[in-house]
Amino acid sequence: MNFETKCLHAGYTPKNGESRVVPISQTTTFRYDSTEEIGKLFDLEAAGYFYTRLANPTTDAVEQKIAALEGGVGALCTSSGQSAIFFALLNIVESGDHIISSSAIYGGAFNLLGHTFKKLGVDVTFVDQTLPLSELTKEVRPNTRAIFAETIANPALLVLDIDKFAALAKEADVPLIIDNTFATPYFCRPIEHGADIVVHSTTKYLDGHAVQTGGVIVDSGKFNWQNGKFPQLSEPDVTYHGLVYTDVFGEAAYITKARVQLMRDIGATPSPQNSFLLNLGIETLAVRMDRHYENALAVAHYLEKQPLVKKIMFPGLPSDPNYALAQKYLPNGLSGVISFEVGDDRETAGKWLDALKLVSLEVHVADIRTCALHPATSTHRQLSEKELVEAGISPGLIRLSCGIESVDDIIADLEQAFRTLEG
């Protein structure tokens, strides 16, 4: 199936007389006829559902769909994008290990890696992703266990040179984990460029309607977990009677462990209702993403000519320094997100944002409705001034997420907001 068809049909095929739409299995548990059957489920000797924290038919359908869209062997949905990043890394790192991450990442992810993981005994080095490979490899340590970055950085909108980071991961012999939230698999499939694990905040474009909070981890199935660096996967798990994930589950070892160990112990399970809503959003992903990008490109051209805009970051513009990378990895489009600077201080940016009428001022992005945000005082508020600079966040930076309204109406609202600054 082509991508657009997968959005509608992958993950669920109704049998004769069954519901055409993915049903909502609004249940915490499932009934069985014998203790033997349940025992096999708990020993991972049989596939099936026995408790929604681990697996649910509605969630399973959307997991299979996302795995198909990204080109992975399996997926695990979580209750938020943050929990997806947390699980993706915690699945393979332990106290004493080391992670290399791009510094140009979402503020919540920056805090998670830079502070929470350090409290767990995991050291993190943040790097400038634009540095040459020869410089990046200097950060690799014997205890490095993962490389993390975003396809399109939020909100700096730097495009990741995936080939370079894949080479870095290969040099370290560790997996490359990429957050593909902004690009979505419609515009970029990082696994095809060498990524080993892909994560999303499904709250964003995959849902697209701001009606559910969720995340997902997709396993490419291509990384060699038996290289001696990941005993969690290649050595016996005493909680499953000595089962070895790589021996029993092969290419799906990583995603299976994430489900049966981390989801079992920590939770962060999406509700069946949220999985149902997420699936509805994904069904129109291909249609929506084209419109998001079309509107954003038109708005970016408008902002480029606006004298009150000091700087604009949108890799779809030939003038953007990331344009060449965008053409390489995202030739058909990016997302609907634009970042730009209005003034030199937070007050000027705030005044412009407060003047918006059609565009919503909200802590969200990647919605069908256009919204805007001031990262320095919201999503990245916990970062120090030094960390803000490293993440590419200036005092006047505004993140604008173009929805699917008439682009003329979007631009008209931006125009009247600029007039308030002129006055």
Sequence and secondary structure as in RCSB ss.txt:
>XXXX:A:sequence
MNFETKCLHAGYTPKNGESRVVPISQTTTFRYDSTEEIGKLFDLEAAGYFYTRLANPTTDAVEQKIAALEGGVGA
LCTSSGQSAIFFALLNIVESGDHIISSSAIYGGAFNLLGHTFKKLGVDVTFVDQTLPLSELTKEVRPNTRAIFAE
TIANPALLVLDIDKFAALAKEADVPLIIDNTFATPYFCRPIEHGADIVVHSTTKYLDGHAVQTGGVIVDSGKFNW
QNGKFPQLSEPDVTYHGLVYTDVFGEAAYITKARVQLMRDIGATPSPQNSFLLNLGIETLAVRMDRHYENALAVA
HYLEKQPLVKKIMFPGLPSDPNYALAQKYLPNGLSGVISFEVGDDRETAGKWLDALKLVSLEVHVADIRTCALHP
ATSTHRQLSEKELVEAGISPGLIRLSCGIESVDDIIADLEQAFRTLEG
>XXXX:A:secstr
  HHHHHHHTT    TTS SS      SB   S HHHHHHHHTTSS   SBTTT  HHHHHHHHHHHHHHT SEE
EEESSHHHHHHHHHHTT  TT EEEEESSS HHHHHIIIIIHHHTT EEEEE TTS HHHHGGG  TTEEEEEEE
SB TTT  B  HHHHHHHHHHHTS EEEE TTTHHHH  GGGGT SEEEEETTTTTT SS    EEEEE S S T
TSSS HHHHS BGGGTTB HHHHHGGGHHHHHIIIIIIHHH     HHHHHHHHHHHHTHHHHHHHHHHHHHHHH
HHHHT TTEEEEE TTSTTSTTHHHHHHH TT   SEEEEEESSSHHHHHHHHHT SSSEE S  S SS EEE G
GGTTTTTS HHHHHHTT  TTEEEEE  SS HHHHHHHHHHHHHHHH 
